[in-house]
Amino acid sequence: MKKEVAMARILTKTETIIKLLCRSTGASISQLQTVTGWQPHSIRAAMTGLRKRGHEIERRRKGAVSSYHIAQPGKKA
């Protein structure tokens, strides 16, 4: 068995961000920082890049904490 086949595919950090933003609970900046190791400004820049690629990202506030979500297709952010 080839080594490539035996090993699971590792997600890129951008793919990881998309996966977390697609959850029903979304993700906060601090959660995204934890999984990527990036600074907050880098997380925000990555989300800007996702928006430029056509993803609709919405921000939901609950108290002082904001969570970010990729909007469902056909739904306005």
Buried (B, 14 or more C-beta within 10 A) or exposed (E): EEEEEEEEEEEEBEEBBBEBBEEEEBBBBEBBBEBBEBEEEBBBEBBEEBEEEEBBBBEEEEEEEEBBBBEEEEEEE
